């Protein structure tokens, strides 16, 4: 990432970054510990499967 991309675009964001302890970076799943990755993939899979089931069941029930 370029250095200018890390600069805040206004004073409010700069103040917020200082209060909260820095900017949020994109989370790379590959860098997380294995149990947390497995839990993350499991939760995302549950949300996707639940959404698909709700759509299918709503189509069938009509």
N, CA, C and O atoms as a CHARMM CRD file, in Angstrom:
* protein
*
  248
    1    1 UNK  N      0.83600  -1.15900   0.00000 PROA 1      0.00000
    2    1 UNK  CA     0.00000   0.00000   0.00000 PROA 1      0.00000
    3    1 UNK  C      0.89200   1.23700   0.00000 PROA 1      0.00000
    4    1 UNK  O      1.95000   1.24900   0.62800 PROA 1      0.00000
    5    2 UNK  N      0.46600   2.25600  -0.69400 PROA 2      0.00000
    6    2 UNK  CA     1.23200   3.48500  -0.72100 PROA 2      0.00000
    7    2 UNK  C      1.13100   4.19800   0.61600 PROA 2      0.00000
    8    2 UNK  O      0.14700   4.05300   1.34100 PROA 2      0.00000
    9    3 UNK  N      2.15800   4.96700   0.93000 PROA 3      0.00000
   10    3 UNK  CA     2.17000   5.67900   2.21000 PROA 3      0.00000
   11    3 UNK  C      1.04900   6.70700   2.28300 PROA 3      0.00000
   12    3 UNK  O      0.48600   6.92800   3.35500 PROA 3      0.00000
   13    4 UNK  N      0.71500   7.34100   1.15800 PROA 4      0.00000
   14    4 UNK  CA    -0.34700   8.35000   1.18900 PROA 4      0.00000
   15    4 UNK  C     -1.71500   7.72100   1.44200 PROA 4      0.00000
   16    4 UNK  O     -2.62900   8.40600   1.90100 PROA 4      0.00000
   17    5 UNK  N     -1.87300   6.42300   1.14700 PROA 5      0.00000
   18    5 UNK  CA    -3.13700   5.74900   1.42700 PROA 5      0.00000
   19    5 UNK  C     -3.37000   5.60100   2.92700 PROA 5      0.00000
   20    5 UNK  O     -4.51300   5.46600   3.36300 PROA 5      0.00000
   21    6 UNK  N     -2.31000   5.62500   3.71300 PROA 6      0.00000
   22    6 UNK  CA    -2.43600   5.46400   5.15600 PROA 6      0.00000
   23    6 UNK  C     -2.69500   6.78800   5.86600 PROA 6      0.00000
   24    6 UNK  O     -3.01000   6.79600   7.05600 PROA 6      0.00000
   25    7 UNK  N     -2.56600   7.90700   5.15300 PROA 7      0.00000
   26    7 UNK  CA    -2.81400   9.20300   5.76400 PROA 7      0.00000
   27    7 UNK  C     -4.31700   9.42200   5.90300 PROA 7      0.00000
   28    7 UNK  O     -5.07200   9.11000   4.98200 PROA 7      0.00000
   29    8 UNK  N     -4.76400   9.95800   7.04800 PROA 8      0.00000
   30    8 UNK  CA    -6.19400  10.23100   7.21000 PROA 8      0.00000
   31    8 UNK  C     -6.63700  11.34100   6.26400 PROA 8      0.00000
   32    8 UNK  O     -5.86600  12.24800   5.95100 PROA 8      0.00000
   33    9 UNK  N     -7.88200  11.26200   5.81400 PROA 9      0.00000
   34    9 UNK  CA    -8.35400  12.25100   4.85200 PROA 9      0.00000
   35    9 UNK  C     -8.96300  13.48000   5.51200 PROA 9      0.00000
   36    9 UNK  O     -9.26200  14.45400   4.82200 PROA 9      0.00000
   37   10 UNK  N     -9.15700  13.46400   6.82900 PROA 10     0.00000
   38   10 UNK  CA    -9.55300  14.67800   7.55000 PROA 10     0.00000
   39   10 UNK  C     -9.15400  14.56000   9.01600 PROA 10     0.00000
   40   10 UNK  O     -8.70400  13.50700   9.46600 PROA 10     0.00000
   41   11 UNK  N     -9.32500  15.66500   9.76100 PROA 11     0.00000
   42   11 UNK  CA    -8.89100  15.70300  11.15900 PROA 11     0.00000
   43   11 UNK  C     -9.71700  14.79200  12.05900 PROA 11     0.00000
   44   11 UNK  O     -9.20500  14.25500  13.04100 PROA 11     0.00000
   45   12 UNK  N    -10.99300  14.61800  11.72700 PROA 12     0.00000
   46   12 UNK  CA   -11.85900  13.78000  12.55500 PROA 12     0.00000
   47   12 UNK  C    -11.37600  12.33400  12.52700 PROA 12     0.00000
   48   12 UNK  O    -11.28100  11.68800  13.57100 PROA 12     0.00000
   49   13 UNK  N    -11.07300  11.82900  11.34200 PROA 13     0.00000
   50   13 UNK  CA   -10.58600  10.45400  11.20400 PROA 13     0.00000
   51   13 UNK  C     -9.22600  10.30200  11.88000 PROA 13     0.00000
   52   13 UNK  O     -8.95100   9.27600  12.50100 PROA 13     0.00000
   53   14 UNK  N     -8.38400  11.31300  11.76000 PROA 14     0.00000
   54   14 UNK  CA    -7.08100  11.27000  12.42000 PROA 14     0.00000
   55   14 UNK  C     -7.25600  11.18900  13.93500 PROA 14     0.00000
   56   14 UNK  O     -6.57900  10.40500  14.60000 PROA 14     0.00000
   57   15 UNK  N     -8.15800  11.99200  14.47300 PROA 15     0.00000
   58   15 UNK  CA    -8.42600  11.96000  15.91700 PROA 15     0.00000
   59   15 UNK  C     -8.98600  10.59900  16.33400 PROA 15     0.00000
   60   15 UNK  O     -8.57200  10.04400  17.35200 PROA 15     0.00000
   61   16 UNK  N     -9.91900  10.06500  15.55800 PROA 16     0.00000
   62   16 UNK  CA   -10.50500   8.75900  15.85800 PROA 16     0.00000
   63   16 UNK  C     -9.43600   7.66600  15.85000 PROA 16     0.00000
   64   16 UNK  O     -9.43000   6.78900  16.71500 PROA 16     0.00000
   65   17 UNK  N     -8.53600   7.72200  14.87200 PROA 17     0.00000
   66   17 UNK  CA    -7.44600   6.74100  14.80700 PROA 17     0.00000
   67   17 UNK  C     -6.56400   6.81000  16.05100 PROA 17     0.00000
   68   17 UNK  O     -6.14800   5.77800  16.57800 PROA 17     0.00000
   69   18 UNK  N     -6.28100   8.01300  16.51600 PROA 18     0.00000
   70   18 UNK  CA    -5.43800   8.16900  17.70500 PROA 18     0.00000
   71   18 UNK  C     -6.14900   7.67000  18.95300 PROA 18     0.00000
   72   18 UNK  O     -5.52100   7.05700  19.81600 PROA 18     0.00000
   73   19 UNK  N     -7.45100   7.92300  19.06200 PROA 19     0.00000
   74   19 UNK  CA    -8.22400   7.49100  20.23200 PROA 19     0.00000
   75   19 UNK  C     -8.33300   5.96900  20.27100 PROA 19     0.00000
   76   19 UNK  O     -8.15300   5.35700  21.32400 PROA 19     0.00000
   77   20 UNK  N     -8.62800   5.36100  19.12100 PROA 20     0.00000
   78   20 UNK  CA    -8.87100   3.91800  19.06100 PROA 20     0.00000
   79   20 UNK  C     -7.59800   3.09600  18.91700 PROA 20     0.00000
   80   20 UNK  O     -7.64300   1.87000  19.02100 PROA 20     0.00000
   81   21 UNK  N     -6.48700   3.73600  18.68300 PROA 21     0.00000
   82   21 UNK  CA    -5.23300   3.00100  18.63300 PROA 21     0.00000
   83   21 UNK  C     -4.79300   2.59100  17.24700 PROA 21     0.00000
   84   21 UNK  O     -4.00400   1.65600  17.11300 PROA 21     0.00000
   85   22 UNK  N     -5.26600   3.24500  16.22900 PROA 22     0.00000
   86   22 UNK  CA    -4.79600   2.95800  14.88300 PROA 22     0.00000
   87   22 UNK  C     -5.91600   2.62100  13.93500 PROA 22     0.00000
   88   22 UNK  O     -7.07200   2.45400  14.32400 PROA 22     0.00000
   89   23 UNK  N     -5.54000   2.52800  12.68500 PROA 23     0.00000
   90   23 UNK  CA    -6.52100   2.24000  11.64600 PROA 23     0.00000
   91   23 UNK  C     -6.77800   0.75200  11.56800 PROA 23     0.00000
   92   23 UNK  O     -5.91900  -0.06400  11.90200 PROA 23     0.00000
   93   24 UNK  N     -7.97000   0.41400  11.12300 PROA 24     0.00000
   94   24 UNK  CA    -8.30000  -0.99000  10.91700 PROA 24     0.00000
   95   24 UNK  C     -7.72800  -1.45200   9.58600 PROA 24     0.00000
   96   24 UNK  O     -7.88700  -0.78600   8.56300 PROA 24     0.00000
   97   25 UNK  N     -7.08500  -2.56000   9.61200 PROA 25     0.00000
   98   25 UNK  CA    -6.53900  -3.16100   8.39900 PROA 25     0.00000
   99   25 UNK  C     -7.46600  -4.28800   7.96800 PROA 25     0.00000
  100   25 UNK  O     -8.20800  -4.83200   8.78600 PROA 25     0.00000
  101   26 UNK  N     -7.42700  -4.63300   6.70600 PROA 26     0.00000
  102   26 UNK  CA    -8.21000  -5.76500   6.22300 PROA 26     0.00000
  103   26 UNK  C     -7.66200  -7.03900   6.86800 PROA 26     0.00000
  104   26 UNK  O     -6.45000  -7.25000   6.92100 PROA 26     0.00000
  105   27 UNK  N     -8.56600  -7.87600   7.35300 PROA 27     0.00000
  106   27 UNK  CA    -8.15400  -9.10700   8.02300 PROA 27     0.00000
  107   27 UNK  C     -7.91200 -10.19000   6.98000 PROA 27     0.00000
  108   27 UNK  O     -8.79000 -10.50300   6.17600 PROA 27     0.00000
  109   28 UNK  N     -6.72800 -10.74800   7.00300 PROA 28     0.00000
  110   28 UNK  CA    -6.38900 -11.85100   6.11400 PROA 28     0.00000
  111   28 UNK  C     -6.64600 -13.15300   6.85800 PROA 28     0.00000
  112   28 UNK  O     -6.01300 -13.42600   7.87800 PROA 28     0.00000
  113   29 UNK  N     -7.57500 -13.95700   6.34900 PROA 29     0.00000
  114   29 UNK  CA    -7.90800 -15.21500   7.02300 PROA 29     0.00000
  115   29 UNK  C     -6.70100 -16.15200   7.09100 PROA 29     0.00000
  116   29 UNK  O     -6.59100 -16.94500   8.02500 PROA 29     0.00000
  117   30 UNK  N     -5.80700 -16.07100   6.12300 PROA 30     0.00000
  118   30 UNK  CA    -4.64600 -16.96800   6.08800 PROA 30     0.00000
  119   30 UNK  C     -3.67500 -16.70800   7.23700 PROA 30     0.00000
  120   30 UNK  O     -2.91000 -17.59600   7.61400 PROA 30     0.00000
  121   31 UNK  N     -3.70300 -15.49100   7.79800 PROA 31     0.00000
  122   31 UNK  CA    -2.75400 -15.15300   8.85500 PROA 31     0.00000
  123   31 UNK  C     -3.29400 -15.46300  10.24900 PROA 31     0.00000
  124   31 UNK  O     -2.54900 -15.38100  11.22600 PROA 31     0.00000
  125   32 UNK  N     -4.57000 -15.81500  10.35900 PROA 32     0.00000
  126   32 UNK  CA    -5.15800 -16.11600  11.66500 PROA 32     0.00000
  127   32 UNK  C     -4.76700 -17.52200  12.11700 PROA 32     0.00000
  128   32 UNK  O     -4.45300 -18.37200  11.28400 PROA 32     0.00000
  129   33 UNK  N     -4.78300 -17.77400  13.42400 PROA 33     0.00000
  130   33 UNK  CA    -4.52600 -19.13300  13.91700 PROA 33     0.00000
  131   33 UNK  C     -5.57600 -20.10600  13.38500 PROA 33     0.00000
  132   33 UNK  O     -6.71700 -19.72300  13.12600 PROA 33     0.00000
  133   34 UNK  N     -5.18200 -21.35100  13.22600 PROA 34     0.00000
  134   34 UNK  CA    -6.04100 -22.35500  12.59900 PROA 34     0.00000
  135   34 UNK  C     -7.40700 -22.51000  13.27200 PROA 34     0.00000
  136   34 UNK  O     -8.40800 -22.56500  12.55900 PROA 34     0.00000
  137   35 UNK  N     -7.50700 -22.58400  14.62000 PROA 35     0.00000
  138   35 UNK  CA    -8.84300 -22.72400  15.22200 PROA 35     0.00000
  139   35 UNK  C     -9.76700 -21.53900  14.92100 PROA 35     0.00000
  140   35 UNK  O    -10.96900 -21.72200  14.72900 PROA 35     0.00000
  141   36 UNK  N     -9.21300 -20.33900  14.87900 PROA 36     0.00000
  142   36 UNK  CA   -10.03400 -19.16600  14.57200 PROA 36     0.00000
  143   36 UNK  C    -10.46800 -19.19000  13.11300 PROA 36     0.00000
  144   36 UNK  O    -11.59900 -18.82100  12.79700 PROA 36     0.00000
  145   37 UNK  N     -9.58000 -19.62100  12.22000 PROA 37     0.00000
  146   37 UNK  CA    -9.95600 -19.74700  10.80300 PROA 37     0.00000
  147   37 UNK  C    -11.07800 -20.74300  10.63100 PROA 37     0.00000
  148   37 UNK  O    -12.04000 -20.48400   9.90900 PROA 37     0.00000
  149   38 UNK  N    -10.96000 -21.89500  11.29900 PROA 38     0.00000
  150   38 UNK  CA   -11.99300 -22.93100  11.18800 PROA 38     0.00000
  151   38 UNK  C    -13.32200 -22.39500  11.70200 PROA 38     0.00000
  152   38 UNK  O    -14.35900 -22.60600  11.07400 PROA 38     0.00000
  153   39 UNK  N    -13.30100 -21.70300  12.83900 PROA 39     0.00000
  154   39 UNK  CA   -14.52100 -21.11500  13.38800 PROA 39     0.00000
  155   39 UNK  C    -15.10800 -20.07900  12.43000 PROA 39     0.00000
  156   39 UNK  O    -16.32100 -20.04100  12.22600 PROA 39     0.00000
  157   40 UNK  N    -14.26700 -19.25200  11.84900 PROA 40     0.00000
  158   40 UNK  CA   -14.73300 -18.24300  10.89500 PROA 40     0.00000
  159   40 UNK  C    -15.37500 -18.87200   9.67300 PROA 40     0.00000
  160   40 UNK  O    -16.45700 -18.46100   9.25500 PROA 40     0.00000
  161   41 UNK  N    -14.71500 -19.86400   9.10000 PROA 41     0.00000
  162   41 UNK  CA   -15.28300 -20.54500   7.93500 PROA 41     0.00000
  163   41 UNK  C    -16.58500 -21.25200   8.29700 PROA 41     0.00000
  164   41 UNK  O    -17.51900 -21.27000   7.49500 PROA 41     0.00000
  165   42 UNK  N    -16.66000 -21.83700   9.49900 PROA 42     0.00000
  166   42 UNK  CA   -17.87200 -22.51700   9.94600 PROA 42     0.00000
  167   42 UNK  C    -19.03000 -21.52600  10.07700 PROA 42     0.00000
  168   42 UNK  O    -20.13800 -21.79800   9.61600 PROA 42     0.00000
  169   43 UNK  N    -18.77200 -20.38100  10.70500 PROA 43     0.00000
  170   43 UNK  CA   -19.83300 -19.39100  10.88500 PROA 43     0.00000
  171   43 UNK  C    -20.30600 -18.81600   9.55000 PROA 43     0.00000
  172   43 UNK  O    -21.50600 -18.63600   9.34500 PROA 43     0.00000
  173   44 UNK  N    -19.38400 -18.52900   8.65500 PROA 44     0.00000
  174   44 UNK  CA   -19.76000 -18.01800   7.33400 PROA 44     0.00000
  175   44 UNK  C    -20.56400 -19.06600   6.58000 PROA 44     0.00000
  176   44 UNK  O    -21.55100 -18.73800   5.92200 PROA 44     0.00000
  177   45 UNK  N    -20.15000 -20.32300   6.67100 PROA 45     0.00000
  178   45 UNK  CA   -20.88400 -21.40800   6.00700 PROA 45     0.00000
  179   45 UNK  C    -22.29000 -21.54500   6.57300 PROA 45     0.00000
  180   45 UNK  O    -23.24000 -21.75100   5.81800 PROA 45     0.00000
  181   46 UNK  N    -22.43700 -21.43500   7.89300 PROA 46     0.00000
  182   46 UNK  CA   -23.76500 -21.53100   8.51500 PROA 46     0.00000
  183   46 UNK  C    -24.68300 -20.42100   8.02000 PROA 46     0.00000
  184   46 UNK  O    -25.85900 -20.66500   7.75000 PROA 46     0.00000
  185   47 UNK  N    -24.16300 -19.21400   7.89900 PROA 47     0.00000
  186   47 UNK  CA   -24.97600 -18.09500   7.41300 PROA 47     0.00000
  187   47 UNK  C    -25.41500 -18.34100   5.97900 PROA 47     0.00000
  188   47 UNK  O    -26.57700 -18.11700   5.64100 PROA 47     0.00000
  189   48 UNK  N    -24.50300 -18.79600   5.13400 PROA 48     0.00000
  190   48 UNK  CA   -24.83500 -19.04400   3.73000 PROA 48     0.00000
  191   48 UNK  C    -25.85200 -20.17400   3.60600 PROA 48     0.00000
  192   48 UNK  O    -26.83400 -20.04600   2.87600 PROA 48     0.00000
  193   49 UNK  N    -25.62500 -21.27400   4.31100 PROA 49     0.00000
  194   49 UNK  CA   -26.54500 -22.41700   4.24300 PROA 49     0.00000
  195   49 UNK  C    -27.91600 -22.03100   4.78500 PROA 49     0.00000
  196   49 UNK  O    -28.93400 -22.42100   4.21200 PROA 49     0.00000
  197   50 UNK  N    -27.96300 -21.27400   5.87500 PROA 50     0.00000
  198   50 UNK  CA   -29.24400 -20.83900   6.43500 PROA 50     0.00000
  199   50 UNK  C    -30.00200 -19.94800   5.45900 PROA 50     0.00000
  200   50 UNK  O    -31.21700 -20.08000   5.31300 PROA 50     0.00000
  201   51 UNK  N    -29.30000 -19.05100   4.79600 PROA 51     0.00000
  202   51 UNK  CA   -29.93600 -18.17200   3.82100 PROA 51     0.00000
  203   51 UNK  C    -30.51500 -18.97300   2.66900 PROA 51     0.00000
  204   51 UNK  O    -31.64500 -18.72900   2.24600 PROA 51     0.00000
  205   52 UNK  N    -29.75400 -19.92000   2.16300 PROA 52     0.00000
  206   52 UNK  CA   -30.23800 -20.75700   1.06300 PROA 52     0.00000
  207   52 UNK  C    -31.44700 -21.57300   1.50600 PROA 52     0.00000
  208   52 UNK  O    -32.41700 -21.68900   0.75600 PROA 52     0.00000
  209   53 UNK  N    -31.40800 -22.14100   2.70900 PROA 53     0.00000
  210   53 UNK  CA   -32.54300 -22.91900   3.21100 PROA 53     0.00000
  211   53 UNK  C    -33.79600 -22.06100   3.37100 PROA 53     0.00000
  212   53 UNK  O    -34.89400 -22.50700   3.04000 PROA 53     0.00000
  213   54 UNK  N    -33.64600 -20.84600   3.86900 PROA 54     0.00000
  214   54 UNK  CA   -34.79900 -19.95100   4.02000 PROA 54     0.00000
  215   54 UNK  C    -35.40600 -19.63400   2.66000 PROA 54     0.00000
  216   54 UNK  O    -36.62800 -19.62300   2.51600 PROA 54     0.00000
  217   55 UNK  N    -34.57700 -19.38000   1.67800 PROA 55     0.00000
  218   55 UNK  CA   -35.08300 -19.08500   0.33000 PROA 55     0.00000
  219   55 UNK  C    -35.80400 -20.29600  -0.24100 PROA 55     0.00000
  220   55 UNK  O    -36.90100 -20.16400  -0.78200 PROA 55     0.00000
  221   56 UNK  N    -35.20400 -21.46600  -0.12800 PROA 56     0.00000
  222   56 UNK  CA   -35.81800 -22.68700  -0.66600 PROA 56     0.00000
  223   56 UNK  C    -37.12800 -22.99300   0.04800 PROA 56     0.00000
  224   56 UNK  O    -38.12000 -23.31700  -0.60400 PROA 56     0.00000
  225   57 UNK  N    -37.15000 -22.89600   1.37100 PROA 57     0.00000
  226   57 UNK  CA   -38.36600 -23.19600   2.12300 PROA 57     0.00000
  227   57 UNK  C    -39.46900 -22.17600   1.86000 PROA 57     0.00000
  228   57 UNK  O    -40.64700 -22.53000   1.86400 PROA 57     0.00000
  229   58 UNK  N    -39.10800 -20.92800   1.63400 PROA 58     0.00000
  230   58 UNK  CA   -40.13700 -19.93300   1.32900 PROA 58     0.00000
  231   58 UNK  C    -40.72800 -20.16200  -0.05700 PROA 58     0.00000
  232   58 UNK  O    -41.90700 -19.88500  -0.27700 PROA 58     0.00000
  233   59 UNK  N    -39.92900 -20.66300  -0.98800 PROA 59     0.00000
  234   59 UNK  CA   -40.43900 -20.98300  -2.32800 PROA 59     0.00000
  235   59 UNK  C    -41.33900 -22.21000  -2.26000 PROA 59     0.00000
  236   59 UNK  O    -42.39600 -22.23900  -2.89100 PROA 59     0.00000
  237   60 UNK  N    -40.93200 -23.21700  -1.50400 PROA 60     0.00000
  238   60 UNK  CA   -41.70600 -24.46100  -1.40100 PROA 60     0.00000
  239   60 UNK  C    -43.03500 -24.23100  -0.67900 PROA 60     0.00000
  240   60 UNK  O    -44.05200 -24.80900  -1.06100 PROA 60     0.00000
  241   61 UNK  N    -43.03600 -23.39500   0.35800 PROA 61     0.00000
  242   61 UNK  CA   -44.25200 -23.21100   1.15500 PROA 61     0.00000
  243   61 UNK  C    -45.32800 -22.41800   0.41500 PROA 61     0.00000
  244   61 UNK  O    -46.49200 -22.45700   0.81500 PROA 61     0.00000
  245   62 UNK  N    -44.97900 -21.71100  -0.63800 PROA 62     0.00000
  246   62 UNK  CA   -45.98500 -20.95500  -1.40600 PROA 62     0.00000
  247   62 UNK  C    -46.55200 -21.83500  -2.42000 PROA 62     0.00000
  248   62 UNK  O    -47.42000 -21.41700  -3.18600 PROA 62     0.00000
